[in-house]
Amino acid sequence: MSGIMVSRLGLVASTRVPAMFIFGDSLVEVGNNNYLSSIAKSNYFPYGIDFNRGPTGRFCNGKTFVDILAELLGLPYPPAFADPNTAGARLLGGVNYASAAAGILDETGQHYGQRYSLRQQVANFETTVYQLRTTVGMGGGNLSDFLGKSMAVLVFGSNDYINNYLMPAIYSSSFNYSPPQFANLLLNNYARQLVALYGLGLRKFLLAGIGPLGCIPNQRASGQSPPDRCVDYVNQMLGTFNEGLHSLVDQLNRQPGAMYAFGNTYAAVGDILNNPATYGNV
């Protein structure tokens, strides 16, 4: 985390955050794909083996970082939007719209089956706003205040590379766009949906950048790099997106009442890989 992001999050936390709304992919999913026709699911062991609720649809052994963030803010874990029980008073702590295999582009991850793309997740949030207004009975002023104080976390972009751009046998994007052009395509689409969320009433945003995808097993097993080395060209192509997202945060902060923070995922994960002993790994 950058110092700027930490200070911004501290400012957000100092004013009571009533709810968190989570948008993203498998890094922050909590079970939406359980209700979709998708092969990208994690509601079985060993997923959740270290989580007190067992396998829920989280793509990890324990908590996701947004679970930890919710705990720090004194909030319940935001439930999955697709869960039929996510209604009424349960909406008041926030909702999680994240979907494994989802991307900024609608077509990203389509070989896994159904998933909620960024655009669909924004549409799902609009449904939640309608439910808050009608079912929970929040009036215009109360709803605006609630959404304005709430926190939105967005984690997107990884699948647009590993489940789109870097799969030329299935997707044509790498033939149609150079890496910088593709990054700009993603950023333009991302910006459009962020403006839509602002228009729906959200004001506080944490936007996570993309981590070093060239170091994940999916890429290291591809044979494109020496053993025990990351795929450098994959990591290098992410620079345009991450730098562009950081610049986009600066632009969006000019909107009245807006507070956007950039999460430097690349640097954070890179530090773990380069200094594992610092984090208890040897």
matplotlib code that plots the C-alpha trace (Angstrom):
import matplotlib.pyplot as plt

x = [0.0, 1.2, 1.4, -1.2, -3.6, -3.1, -3.7, -6.8, -8.1, -7.4, -9.5, -12.3, -12.3, -12.2, -15.7, -17.9, -18.2, -21.7, -21.2, -18.8, -19.7, -17.2, -16.8, -14.2, -13.1, -11.9, -9.5, -12.5, -15.4, -17.5, -19.8, -21.7, -20.6, -22.2, -25.4, -24.2, -23.6, -19.9, -16.9, -15.1, -16.3, -14.6, -17.4, -15.6, -12.5, -9.6, -10.9, -11.9, -9.9, -8.7, -11.9, -14.4, -17.3, -15.6, -15.8, -18.0, -17.0, -13.8, -10.9, -8.5, -7.8, -9.1, -10.1, -9.9, -8.3, -11.8, -12.9, -10.0, -10.8, -14.4, -13.2, -10.9, -13.9, -16.2, -18.5, -19.9, -18.5, -20.6, -22.7, -22.9, -25.3, -26.6, -27.5, -31.3, -30.8, -29.0, -32.1, -33.7, -31.6, -28.6, -28.0, -27.2, -23.7, -22.9, -23.0, -20.3, -20.8, -17.4, -17.4, -14.6, -13.4, -15.0, -13.2, -13.5, -14.5, -17.7, -16.1, -13.3, -13.5, -16.4, -14.8, -15.6, -19.3, -21.5, -19.9, -20.8, -18.6, -17.8, -20.7, -23.1, -21.8, -22.6, -26.1, -26.4, -25.4, -28.2, -30.6, -29.3, -29.8, -33.4, -33.9, -32.5, -34.9, -38.0, -37.6, -35.5, -37.3, -34.4, -35.5, -33.6, -31.5, -30.8, -29.8, -27.5, -25.8, -25.5, -24.0, -21.7, -20.2, -20.0, -16.8, -16.5, -13.6, -12.9, -10.4, -10.4, -8.0, -6.2, -8.7, -8.6, -5.0, -4.8, -8.3, -8.4, -5.3, -2.9, -5.1, -4.7, -6.2, -9.6, -9.5, -8.5, -7.6, -3.8, -4.1, -6.1, -4.3, -0.7, -0.2, -0.4, -3.5, -5.2, -4.4, -6.0, -9.1, -9.4, -8.9, -11.5, -14.1, -13.2, -13.5, -17.0, -18.2, -16.6, -18.4, -21.6, -21.0, -20.4, -23.6, -25.4, -24.2, -20.9, -18.1, -15.3, -13.4, -10.4, -9.1, -6.6, -4.0, -3.0, -0.3, 2.7, 0.8, 4.0, 4.8, 1.5, 1.7, -0.6, 2.2, 5.3, 4.1, 3.7, 7.4, 8.0, 10.6, 13.5, 12.6, 11.8, 11.6, 8.6, 7.5, 9.0, 7.2, 3.8, 4.8, 6.2, 2.9, 1.0, 2.9, 0.7, -2.5, -1.3, 0.2, -2.9, -5.2, -3.1, -3.5, -7.2, -7.6, -6.0, -8.5, -11.6, -10.6, -11.6, -15.3, -17.2, -17.0, -15.0, -12.3, -10.4, -7.4, -5.1, -3.9, -0.4, -1.0, 2.0, 4.5, 2.8, 3.0, 6.4, 7.7, 6.3, 8.0, 11.3, 11.4, 9.5, 11.2, 9.7, 6.2, 7.1, 7.8, 11.1]
y = [0.0, 3.4, 6.1, 8.1, 5.2, 4.5, 8.1, 8.2, 5.0, 6.4, 9.5, 7.2, 5.1, 8.2, 9.1, 6.1, 3.9, 2.3, -0.2, -1.6, -2.4, -4.8, -5.1, -7.4, -10.9, -14.1, -12.1, -10.7, -13.0, -14.6, -16.8, -15.1, -17.8, -20.5, -19.2, -19.0, -21.6, -21.3, -23.7, -20.9, -21.9, -22.5, -23.7, -27.0, -28.1, -27.3, -23.8, -22.3, -24.9, -22.1, -20.1, -20.5, -20.7, -23.4, -23.2, -20.3, -19.4, -17.5, -18.4, -18.8, -20.9, -18.2, -14.6, -12.3, -8.8, -7.2, -9.5, -8.1, -4.6, -5.1, -6.3, -3.2, -1.0, -2.9, -4.1, -7.6, -9.4, -8.0, -11.0, -12.2, -10.3, -13.5, -15.1, -15.0, -14.1, -10.9, -8.6, -6.3, -5.4, -7.5, -4.8, -2.2, -3.5, -3.6, -6.1, -8.1, -8.2, -9.8, -12.7, -15.1, -14.8, -11.4, -8.5, -4.9, -6.2, -8.1, -10.9, -11.6, -15.0, -16.2, -19.6, -20.3, -19.7, -17.2, -14.4, -10.9, -8.5, -5.0, -3.6, -6.2, -5.6, -1.9, -2.9, -5.2, -2.3, -0.2, -3.0, -2.8, 1.0, 0.5, -2.1, 0.2, 2.9, 0.7, -2.3, -0.9, 2.4, 4.8, 8.2, 10.4, 12.3, 9.3, 7.2, 9.8, 10.2, 6.4, 5.9, 9.0, 7.6, 4.0, 2.6, 0.9, -1.5, -2.4, -5.1, -5.6, -6.1, -9.4, -11.5, -9.1, -10.3, -13.9, -14.8, -12.7, -10.9, -13.7, -16.4, -15.8, -19.2, -18.1, -14.2, -11.9, -8.9, -9.5, -9.4, -6.2, -4.2, -3.6, -3.9, -0.1, 0.1, -2.7, -1.1, 2.2, 0.2, -1.2, 2.1, 3.9, 1.2, 1.2, 5.0, 4.9, 2.5, 4.4, 7.5, 5.5, 4.4, 8.0, 8.9, 6.3, 8.0, 6.4, 8.8, 6.8, 4.4, 2.1, 1.0, -1.9, -2.2, -5.4, -7.6, -9.2, -11.7, -13.0, -14.5, -16.5, -20.3, -20.0, -18.1, -19.6, -23.1, -21.9, -22.5, -18.9, -18.2, -20.1, -22.3, -20.4, -17.1, -14.9, -14.2, -10.7, -9.6, -10.2, -8.1, -5.4, -5.0, -4.2, -1.0, 1.1, -0.1, 0.4, 3.8, 4.8, 3.7, 5.8, 8.8, 8.1, 8.2, 11.7, 12.8, 11.3, 13.0, 16.3, 15.3, 17.1, 15.2, 12.3, 10.4, 7.8, 5.9, 3.7, 0.4, -0.5, -4.3, -4.8, -3.3, -5.1, -8.5, -7.8, -7.1, -10.4, -12.3, -10.5, -10.5, -13.6, -13.8, -10.5, -12.1, -15.3, -17.4, -19.2]
z = [0.0, -0.8, 1.9, 0.1, 0.0, 3.7, 4.6, 2.5, 4.0, 7.5, 6.6, 5.3, 8.5, 10.8, 9.4, 10.2, 7.1, 7.2, 4.4, 1.8, -1.7, -3.4, -7.2, -8.8, -9.7, -7.9, -5.7, -3.8, -4.7, -1.8, -3.7, -6.5, -9.0, -6.8, -8.3, -11.9, -14.6, -14.4, -14.0, -12.1, -8.6, -5.3, -3.0, -2.1, -0.2, 0.0, -0.5, 2.8, 4.8, 7.2, 7.2, 10.0, 7.5, 5.4, 1.5, 0.6, -2.9, -1.8, -4.0, -1.1, 2.0, 4.4, 4.3, 1.4, 1.9, 1.8, 4.6, 6.6, 5.6, 6.7, 10.1, 10.4, 9.7, 12.1, 9.4, 8.6, 5.6, 2.6, 1.3, -2.3, -4.4, -6.0, -2.7, -2.3, 1.3, 0.4, 0.9, 3.4, 6.4, 5.2, 2.5, 5.1, 5.7, 2.0, -0.8, -2.7, -6.5, -7.4, -9.8, -10.7, -14.3, -14.6, -16.3, -17.4, -20.9, -21.2, -23.2, -20.8, -19.2, -21.3, -21.7, -18.0, -18.6, -16.8, -14.8, -13.8, -15.8, -14.5, -16.5, -15.1, -11.5, -11.8, -13.0, -10.0, -7.7, -9.3, -8.3, -4.8, -4.7, -5.8, -3.1, -0.5, -1.6, -1.8, 0.4, 3.2, 3.0, 2.8, 1.7, -0.8, 1.7, 3.9, 0.9, -0.5, 2.9, 3.3, -0.1, 0.2, 3.5, 2.2, 0.7, -2.7, -3.5, -7.1, -8.1, -11.9, -14.8, -14.1, -16.1, -19.0, -19.4, -18.3, -19.5, -22.6, -24.0, -23.1, -24.7, -28.4, -29.3, -27.9, -27.9, -30.8, -28.6, -28.8, -32.6, -32.6, -30.0, -28.9, -25.1, -24.6, -26.8, -24.9, -21.5, -22.8, -24.0, -20.5, -18.8, -21.0, -20.2, -16.5, -16.3, -17.9, -15.2, -12.4, -13.5, -13.5, -9.9, -8.9, -10.6, -8.5, -5.3, -4.3, -3.3, -1.6, -3.8, -3.4, -6.9, -6.8, -9.5, -11.2, -9.5, -11.2, -13.3, -14.9, -11.5, -11.0, -11.6, -14.6, -16.4, -14.9, -16.0, -19.6, -20.3, -21.4, -18.8, -17.1, -14.2, -11.0, -12.9, -13.7, -17.2, -17.6, -20.8, -19.1, -16.1, -18.3, -20.3, -17.1, -16.5, -18.9, -17.1, -13.6, -14.3, -16.2, -13.3, -10.9, -13.2, -13.5, -9.7, -9.8, -12.4, -10.7, -7.4, -9.1, -8.9, -6.1, -2.8, -4.4, -2.6, -4.7, -3.6, -5.7, -4.3, -5.6, -5.8, -8.0, -5.5, -2.5, -4.1, -5.5, -2.0, -0.8, -3.6, -3.2, 0.7, 1.8, 5.2, 6.1, 5.8, 7.7, 4.6, 3.9]

ax = plt.figure().add_subplot(projection="3d")
ax.plot(x, y, z, "-o")
ax.set_aspect("equal")
plt.show()
